[in-house]
Amino acid sequence: MKLCVLVFVLHGTHSPIQFAEQKQEFNKRPSKIGRRSLSRSISQSSTDSYSSGKHTGGGTECWEVLAASYTDSSDDETSPRDKQQKNSKGNGDFCIKNIKQADFGRREIEIAEQEMPALMALRKRAQGEKPLAGAKVVGCTHITAQTAVLMETLSALGAQCRWAACNIYSTQNEVAAALAEGGFSVFAWKGESEDDFWWCIDRCVNVEGWQPNMILDDGGDLTHWIYKKYPNMFKKIKGIVEESVTGVHRLYQLSKAGKLCVPAMNVNDSVTKQKFDNLYCCRESILDGLKRTTDVMFGGKQVVVCGYGEVGKGCCAALKAMGSIVYVTEIDPICALQACMDGFRLVKLNEVIRQVDIVITCTGNKNVVVREYLDRMKNGCIVCNMGHSNTEIDVASLRTPELTWERVRSQVDHVIWPDGKRIVLLAEGRLLNLSCSTVPTFVLSITATTQALALIELYNAPEGRYKQDVYLLPKKMDEYVASLHLPTFDAHLTELTDEQAKYLGLNKNGPFKPNYYRYENISAIHANLFHPNFYIYTNYHLLLYFLFFSLRY
């Protein structure tokens, strides 16, 4: 497919961690004797920010390199900021854990490429035309093998990239090393401190002789940092592509206040992102994250899921299928009704907090699980977050002298009360799946392809097409991303006849659904209902909506 087809598609925190000396069994209450409170300075995203060796046959050498690649980051206490590393070409414009891990990272990237067919197809079809030639993309996302495939695709399409991590626990150090070896300016490692986090972002942005003209963000931290520290950069930035609920919410706030300086593309509410990444990805990765960290058996466990958006729906479906008893909390009456119709009991959190075995947050909000609820939880209750930001669980309230923190394994902490009760806190309240496990590569292919196309669209759009506002992806782009993934399943689309197309009033090549059709994604409509550019609802739908609330209140 020539590029003309593509164009048609587009246009139509840093102290050592102290741990209790003795590990204790999961449900055994420790005696008060000898227990001490822990003073820990563990990194956490601020709640007021916009976020969270080659095998050569030598057995010993091979295993040493392998061990170096997969050991916990705490094994090497030296901060990457204190190291001077260079890749094989002598380039040192990066800051990662260990450049020697590059060979293993490259293998992970190659594996990911096999499960990202659309992105590889886009790279093959468009790299000759270089639609991103001259683009200088600064990115702040999870740095994983899947992100590496995206970055290398952007580079193949002509872009220059500088990258930092949007989460201090999700970086795959081997992959970061492979990217650095490949010439990318990457500033990230697993287990960054709060200060490291912002330092890495600043190193991406503040560099002599290089200024970004495109932003790819996940959570809004990068956008926030540029607004705060380097506002003049927006004079040359053509657009922002944002992936997460949290980041999109912040962009809409900026737009409403008249402070959004450039056009922004809301990737999070695209159909391909909502229905595949948010729903199907979380449906699989919630179980993986919980099982890897706690070895918990799900059958018969009582679980409360806070939020029934696409992420909540995926979590609930997976847990229900495993035999768990699932409760749902929700503020939105439409999502609440969906939960009831799907067979879940809708409750308030205080009604079940004493009895549940697992608490999962996925609202994108703040202070969903506060200290009051944490105090009332049963012994051994597992607490985790599946939302982007670390603000949903009030972890800061647990850093008090009367509570003891005990590290059980990587990303798993026991927080112990004076009476011996303990809860199991995962990833310190950050995103569970990317911090503690992995996510399905195929699903991330869908999101990454959407991000790449959004960057191409904003970068190449003629002046005046997009104003200083937040935009949803064109329906045609969503359909194109989906079509690129169908060959993986040997799937064959039915084509409309001329008569059928005329009857439906459609173009035979799409788009096949009107803009207001959301593929049952009611939550996304509700979330954007009051945005000034949101015109999806008809007058009839608006009448029903406000009639409902007038009767309710």
N, C-alpha and C positions, 0 to 999 in steps of 0.2 A: 504494500500500500504506500503510495507516495505521500509526501508531506502535505500536499494540497488536500488530501482526504482528512488528514489530521487537523489542518486549519479549518476546514469546513465543520468538523466536529466541534471545534472550540468556539467558533464564531457563530453558527446557525443557532560546718561550724567547727578548735583543733587541739583538744586535750586528750591524753590517753584514757581509755575506758577502763574503769575499775569494775571487777566482777566479784561476786561472793565466792569464797574459796571452795565451797562444797556444792556440788550439784545434788539436787534432791528429786525424788520420784514425782511424777506428774501430780498425783492426787494426795501425797502425804503432806500433812501440815507440819512444818518445821517447828522445833521448840524455840522459844524466845531467847534461850541462852546462846550466847556467842554470835547472835545475828546482829549485823550492823547496817546502818543505812549507807547507801552508796552516793557519793558525790560524783555525778557523771556529767561530763560536758559533751554530750553526743549531739551531732549535728542534726538540725531540723529546720525545715524551711520556715521563715518567719510568717506568722499568721497575718501580718499586715501587708505582705507583698502580694504580687499578682500570681502567685502560685498556690512544688516539692521537688621451637627449634626444629629444623628439618630433620627427619629420621634418616641417618646415614648408615645405619647398620650397627653402630656402637651401642650396645644394650644399655650400659650404665649411663652414657651421655643422653641417650634418648629419654630414659626414665627421669633423669634429672630435669630435663627441659619440660617434660610432661608434667612433673610435679610442680615446677615453677609456674606453669601455665594455669594450673587449676587449684593452687593453694589459696587459702583465704587471704584477703588483702591485708589482714592484721598481722600476718607472718613477717612482713617487711615493714618496720616502723618508720622508715625514711619516707618523708613526704615527697611525692613526685616534683613538687615545686623546688625542692632542694637538690634535685638531680640535674645533670647536664647530659642529655641523651641526643644522639643523632642517628638517623637511619643510614642505610648502606650507601646512599648518595651524598651523605654529608649534610643533609638538611636537618635543622634542629628546631624548626618552627612548629613545635607541638609540646604538649605536656601530658604524659600518660604514665601508667604504672611501670611497664617494662617493655621496651622495644623488642627484646629477645623473644617475646611471645608471638611475634608477627606470623610465623609459619602456621601455627595452630589457628590463629584468627583467620588466615586466608582460607584454610580448609572449611571453617564454619561458614564463611561467606559463600564459598562454592556450593556448599550444601543448600544454603538458603536460596541461591539462584535457581535451583531445580524446582523450588516450590513457589517461585514468583514469576509465572509465565508472562503476565501482562507487562510487567516492568521490563523484562528482558525483550519482549516483542517491541515495546516502545523504543527501547535503546537501539535495537536493530533497524527499525524503520525510519527513525528520525535523526540518527547520529550523523548521517551524511549532510543533512541540511543545517545542523547546528542551530536549532531554534532558540537556544539560550546563550548564543555567542555574545560575549560582553557582559553577561549577567554575573554579578558578584553576590552570591547567596550566603548569608550568615544564618546558621541554624541552631536551634536549641531543642533537641528531642532526646528520646531514649537512644543511647548508642549501643545498638545490637547488630547482629549479622544482617538483619533485615534492613535496618537503617543504612548499613554500609552499601547494600545493593542499590538503594535509592541514591545515596551520595555519588556512587560511581556512575550511575545512570545520568545524573545531572551533569557530571563532569564530561561524560561522553557526548552530551548534547551541547557542550560549549561553556558550561558555567564554571566559575571558580567558587570553591566552598571553604568556609571556616566553620567549625562546629564545636558546640559545648553540650553537656548533658542537662536534661530538664529534671532529672531525679538522681539523688546522690547514691542510690543503691542499685540502679538498673544497668549501669554501664558494664559491658562485657570487656574486660581488660584485654583479652586476646584480640578482639575485633578492633578495639581502639589502636592496638599496636600494628595490626595489619593496615589500617587506614593511614597511620603515620608513616609506615614503611612505603606505602603507595604514594606519598607526597601530599596527603591531606593535612591541613592544620587542625588538629584535634586537641582539645583541652578537656580531658575528662578521665576519671578513674573511679572504680567502685569504692564507696566509703569516704567520699569527700566530706569535709566539714562545711559548716555554713559559710565561713569565710572563703574556703576553696571554691565553693559553688559560684559565688559572685565574682571571684577572681578569674575563674575560667571563662565566664561570660564576657568579662571586660577584656580579656586577652583576645577573644574572638573579634570584638568590635573595635577596640582601641589599638590600631596598628598603623604604623607610619607607611604612607604610600598606598594604602588600600582602604577603600570605603565601600561598604555594602550598598547595593541598590535593590535588593530583595530580602525579605525576612521570611523564614520558615520556622514557626514557633509551635510549641506544644505546652500550653499552660499559661502563656503570657509573660513569663519572667524576662525573656529577652526583649520583648517589646517594651515592657515596663522599664528595664534598665536603660535602654536608649532614650526613652522619653525623659527619664530622670537625669541622666548624665550627659547625653550627647543629643539634645533635641535638634540641633542644626543638621544632623545627618538626614533627617526626614526630607530635606530639600532635594536630595538625590535618590531617595528610596521610592521605587515605583509601586510597591504593594507589599501587603502582609498576607501570608497564608497561615491560618490558625487551625489546629486539629482538635483541641480539647474543649469540653464543656466550659471549664473554668476560663480558659483564654478567650473563647467567644463571648462569654458573659462580660468580661472586662472590655472587649472591643465595643460591644453594644453600649456599655456605660460611657466610654469615651465618645462614641458617636452621638449619644443623647446629649452629652455636655458640650458638644461642638469642639472637642479637642482631638478628634481623629484627623490626622494630617494627610493620610494617604488612603487609597482604596484597600479594603481588606476582604479576603475570600474566606467565608465560613465553611470549612471542609467538614467540621463535625456534624453539621445537620444535612450533609448530602446523604442521599439514600444509601449509597454504597458504604459509607462510613457508619451510619446509624444501624443499618440492618445487618451488616456483616461483621465489622470490627466490634462495635459495642455489644451486639447481641450474641452472635455465634462464637466470637472469640472468648468472651467472658463465660459463656456456657461451658466451655471446655477448660479454660485456664483456672477457674475458681477451684475446681476439684484438685487440679495439679498443685496449685499453690498450698492449699490446706494439707494435702497428703504429704508433700515433701517436707513441710515444716513441723507437722504435729503427728503424723502417722495415725490420724484420727479415723475411726470407722463412722461412716455417715448414717448407716441404717439405724433408725429409731432416735437419732439425735434431734433435739429441738433447736431450730435455727430461726433467728429473726433477721430479715433483710430489710434494711432501711432504704427505701426508694424503689419504685417500680417503673423506672424508665427502661431503656433498652438494656443497660447493664444489669439492673435489678431483675429484669425478666429472664436474662440468660442465667444468672446465678440461681434464681428460684427453680427454673426448669431442671437444671443439672442436679440440684440437691433433692428435689422431689423425686427424680428418677432413681436416685440412690437410696430412697427409703426414708429420707429425713422428714420430720414434721416442720413445715415451713410457715412462719408468720411474716406478714408484710406491714411496714409502716409507710404512710404516704400522705402528702399534703394536697395533692391534686385529685379532685373527685373523679376525673376521667380515668387516670391511671389506677386509682383506687378501685373503681368499678371493674376495670380490666383484671386486676388481681383477684377480685371476688369471683368473676366469671371463669378465671383460670383455676379456681379451686383452692385459693389460699385464703387464710383468715386474716382480715384486716384488723390491726390492733394499734393501740398507742404503746410506745416503748415501755412506759412505766408499768403497764399491765402485765408484761411478760418478762421483765428484766431479771427477776429473781429465779426464774425457772429454766431459761434457755441455756443451751450448751455452747452455742456459737452466735456471735453478733457480727454482722457484716454491714458496713456502710457503703452506699453507692449513690449519694444524692448530689455531690458537687457543692454542698453547703458547708457551713461551719458550725461547730459545737452541737453536732447531732448526738454524740455520746459524751456527756459531760461527767464531771467527777461524781455527782450525785448517783448517776446510773452505775458508774464503775464501782462505787462503794457497795451497791446493793447486789452486784452480780454474785453468782454462786462460785464456790471453789472450783478452780480448773476451767472456768469459762474462757473460750478462745475469742479474742477480739481482733478484727482485721478490717481493712479498708480496701474497697475496689474502685473508689473514685480517684480522680487525678491528684487532687490536693490533699495535703496531710492535715487539713484543718477540721476534718469531720470528727475525729476522735481527739478529745482534749488531753493529749499526752502531756502537755506542760503541767497540768494539775497533778500528775503523778510523780513529778520530780520534787518531792518534799522529803524532809529528814525522817519522817516516821515510816516511810515506805522503803523497802529493800528491793533493788533491782538485781536479778540474777540471770546472766547470759547462759542459756541452755545449749544453743547451737547458733549458727549464723542466722541472723534475722529473727531469732526467737528469744524473747525475754520473759521471765517470770517476774511479775510485780507482786511483792508479798506485803500483806497488811500486818499490823502488830498482833492480831489474833491468829496469825498463821494462814489466813486465806490468801490464795494467790490467783491471779488471772494470767493467761498466756497472751501476750501482746506480740503481734507479728509485724515485722518491718517498721517498728516504731510508729505505726499508724500511716505509713506511706502505702503506695500502690502495691498490693499483694502480689499480683501475678508477675509483673516485670521485676519486682524486687526479690522474690523468693522462688520463682520458677521460670518458665518460658511461656510464650504464646504461640499459637499456630502460625507458621510462616505464610501459609496460603492466604489467610485472612489479612495479614499485614501487606501482602502484595496488593490487595484491593485498595487499601488506604494509601499506600505509597504511590501507586499509579495515579490516584486522584490528586495527591499533593503535587506530583510532577506536572500533571496537566494544568492544575490551577496556577502554578508558577509560570508555565509557558503562556497561559492566557493573559495573566496580568502583565507579564513582561513585554509581550508583543502587542497588547491592545493599543489602538490609536488613542491619542490624547482626547479626552472628553467622553470616552465610552464609559469609564467608571469614575464616579465622583468620590469625594472623601466620605465614604460610608462602608457598611458591611454588606456583602452580597453572598447569596447562595449560588452554588454551582449550577450552570445551565443543565437542564434535564438531559439534553443530548450528550453531555459529557458523562453523566452518570451511566447512561445506557452504553456508551462506548467502552467505559471501564469494565462493565459487566460482560460485554460481548468478548472482550479480550481474554476472559477467564474461562469461557465456555468450552473451548477446545480441550482443556484439561480433562473434562468429563466425557469427551467424545459426544458432546451434545449438539443437536441440530435444531436450529430455529425454524419455525414455520414462517413462510413468507406470505404476506397478504396479496391477494389478487387485486387487480385494478378496481374491480367492482366492489370488493370488500373495503378497500381503502377509501373509496368514494363514499360508501355507505357510512363509515365511521368518521369521515371527515379528517383522515390522517394522511400524512406523507408515508409512502411505503417504507421509507428508510428511517422513520421516526422523526421526532420523539413520539412515543406511543401512549404517553399519559400526560394529562394537563399538569401545570405547575402545582395545582393545589392537591393533586393526588399524592399521598404520602406512604403508600404501601402499608397501611394500618399503623403508621408511625404517629399516633395521636399525640404522644408526649412531645415530639419535636414541634408540632403545630402549636400546642399550648405554650411551650416555652418562648416562642417568638411572636405570639399573638399581638402583643402590645408594642412591638417595634414599629416605628413610623413607616418603614418601607414594606411591612408585611401585609400583603394584599391577598393572601390565599383564601381566607374565609369569604364566603358570599354573604350578602345581607341576611339571608335566611339563617345561615349558621350563626352569625353574630346575634341575631334576634333570640335564637334559642339559648345561646350562651348566657346572655345578660338576663333573660327571663329566668333561667335556672338560678342565677345568683340573687336575683331580686326575691325569689321565693324562698331561697335558703336563708337569707339574712333579713 
